[in-house]
Amino acid sequence: MWSSRQCAIKNRLGTTCYCNRGSTLVTNAIKSKSAREICCSKTLMAKPDTWQDVKQLCQDVTAYSQQQMANRSNGIKEFNCMEDGWENHVIHFWERYESNVTMGRHNTKPEIEEFMKRVAPLLEKPVGMALYEYRNGQIGAVSIQSGAFCRQRICHSHVGF
């Protein structure tokens, strides 16, 4: 069935593949994950009279997201929320996901959609958002989402975050 110039290789499934000696034959390839991840920076500027409500909502959504992060299959690598150290009534989120798909899956969960619905009327301006490619521990160039708030707020306060 095969000559002395060929060799038999058993693959993981137990089937035998034949190849010519001196050449390479890939019988099973496992696709490795790209080291490229997505980071998202969000900025919320609360109305002064709604500050405590916004802060509580942000703490709640952070607790929920960090709970989701515990399940590695959700693809959430980081999810942090912090008050701005220079500006009053400003909160920043820093999120890192395995991919755009996992970010989209998280942001469309009912709990996150409910948070956005409840927090939006309490803000001075729309949520500012910037996306970054994250590859091998390095943050890439910023990709700014549309909207006047994003152009003014994110460019100045988040580049090089």
Phi and psi in degrees as a GROMACS rama.xvg file:
@    title "Ramachandran Plot"
@    xaxis  label "Phi"
@    yaxis  label "Psi"
@TYPE xy
-135.093  149.253  TRP-2
-86.8281  176.402  SER-3
-68.4483  -14.1232  SER-4
-86.1321  -1.18545  ARG-5
-114.052  157.846  GLN-6
-131.724  152.421  CYS-7
-97.3909  133.852  ALA-8
-124.566  129.22  ILE-9
-92.8482  129.643  LYS-10
-91.4907  -178.119  ASN-11
-62.3281  -26.559  ARG-12
-84.409  -2.95046  LEU-13
90.7577  -3.59773  GLY-14
-83.4853  151.21  THR-15
-97.4027  131.544  THR-16
-114.663  146.278  CYS-17
-111.361  137.64  TYR-18
-139.992  160.418  CYS-19
-79.3023  139.84  ASN-20
-65.4889  145.03  ARG-21
87.0168  -5.69361  GLY-22
-118.56  165.274  SER-23
-107.27  132.794  THR-24
-127.317  122.647  LEU-25
-94.1754  118.189  VAL-26
-97.6555  -30.5935  THR-27
-140.288  125.287  ASN-28
-116.564  137.566  ALA-29
-109.209  121.107  ILE-30
-72.6802  123.13  LYS-31
-86.898  149.025  SER-32
-71.5087  142.853  LYS-33
-67.9632  147.726  SER-34
-81.6535  6.1437  ALA-35
-84.7252  125.145  ARG-36
-123.352  175.052  GLU-37
-120.408  131.235  ILE-38
-109.845  145.999  CYS-39
-132.321  127.223  CYS-40
-111.775  127.271  SER-41
-122.742  141.645  LYS-42
-123.868  128.626  THR-43
-118.123  128.759  LEU-44
-114.017  105.778  MET-45
-79.5134  148.99  ALA-46
-66.4978  140.761  LYS-47
-53.181  -38.8683  PRO-48
-78.1485  -7.55012  ASP-49
-111.505  7.19731  THR-50
-52.3126  -48.4467  TRP-51
-64.3725  -39.2992  GLN-52
-65.5179  -43.8705  ASP-53
-62.6864  -44.9335  VAL-54
-59.0285  -43.8575  LYS-55
-66.0311  -43.3567  GLN-56
-60.5824  -41.2669  LEU-57
-66.432  -39.9204  CYS-58
-63.2746  -40.1398  GLN-59
-66.2779  -45.2183  ASP-60
-69.2452  -31.1055  VAL-61
-67.9161  -43.8727  THR-62
-60.5454  -44.2389  ALA-63
-60.7816  -48.1491  TYR-64
-66.0747  -37.4221  SER-65
-68.8771  -31.3194  GLN-66
-65.9042  -41.7555  GLN-67
-65.7294  -32.7471  GLN-68
-64.0239  -27.8076  MET-69
-61.844  -28.4813  ALA-70
-89.88  103.458  ASN-71
-58.5442  -24.8838  ARG-72
-68.6349  -14.4083  SER-73
-75.3335  -16.5274  ASN-74
75.5635  15.9621  GLY-75
-92.6695  118.237  ILE-76
-93.5353  -37.2267  LYS-77
-146.352  146.504  GLU-78
-154.703  105.112  PHE-79
-129.395  153.114  ASN-80
-136.966  134.965  CYS-81
-147.967  151.198  MET-82
-77.1463  145.702  GLU-83
-68.6257  135.661  ASP-84
-80.4  -12.7023  GLY-85
-114.642  -35.5377  TRP-86
-107.772  137.094  GLU-87
-74.1058  148.087  ASN-88
64.2193  27.6669  HIS-89
-120.779  133.174  VAL-90
-124.905  139.503  ILE-91
-117.22  139.513  HIS-92
-109.458  142.214  PHE-93
-127.895  118.097  TRP-94
-127.327  143.455  GLU-95
-134.342  132.088  ARG-96
-126.923  157.075  TYR-97
-59.7235  -35.3281  GLU-98
-162.768  174.009  SER-99
-59.5099  -36.966  ASN-100
-62.9532  -46.4105  VAL-101
-69.9107  -32.7275  THR-102
-64.7061  -46.197  MET-103
-62.5002  -40.5659  GLY-104
-62.8153  -41.938  ARG-105
-68.3982  -45.1243  HIS-106
-70.8712  -12.7075  ASN-107
-104.248  7.48128  THR-108
-67.9177  146.033  LYS-109
-54.1482  -36.8174  PRO-110
-65.7033  -38.2807  GLU-111
-74.7987  -41.1523  ILE-112
-62.696  -38.6998  GLU-113
-65.3366  -41.5231  GLU-114
-57.5691  -48.4798  PHE-115
-63.0128  -39.3768  MET-116
-64.6756  -39.0349  LYS-117
-78.8044  -33.6802  ARG-118
-84.1286  -30.2798  VAL-119
-53.1536  -47.0443  ALA-120
-69.272  -12.0979  PRO-121
-92.2412  0.703568  LEU-122
-102.107  150.207  LEU-123
-67.8585  -39.3068  GLU-124
-138.89  167.114  LYS-125
-60.2643  157.953  PRO-126
-63.6956  128.661  VAL-127
-85.8725  136.328  GLY-128
-140.812  137.09  MET-129
-133.638  141.368  ALA-130
-112.746  145.924  LEU-131
-132.93  146.795  TYR-132
-83.7091  138.375  GLU-133
-124.877  113.236  TYR-134
-133.896  125.116  ARG-135
51.2063  43.0894  ASN-136
80.9399  5.44584  GLY-137
-115.953  138.548  GLN-138
-91.2332  132.134  ILE-139
-88.3473  -167.194  GLY-140
-65.5321  151.663  ALA-141
-76.9044  144.556  VAL-142
-120.4  108.341  SER-143
-89.7755  132.814  ILE-144
-76.5706  156.335  GLN-145
-71.511  161.194  SER-146
123.266  142.231  GLY-147
-59.8804  -39.5126  ALA-148
-61.1831  -43.3817  PHE-149
-62.7423  -45.5519  CYS-150
-62.5191  -39.6347  ARG-151
-81.7057  -48.2749  GLN-152
-80.4092  -49.3848  ARG-153
-70.9748  -42.4714  ILE-154
-55.5046  -42.5833  CYS-155
-83.5489  -30.6404  HIS-156
-105.605  -10.7105  SER-157
-119.725  -12.6693  HIS-158
-63.2317  128.505  VAL-159
81.0151  15.0936  GLY-160
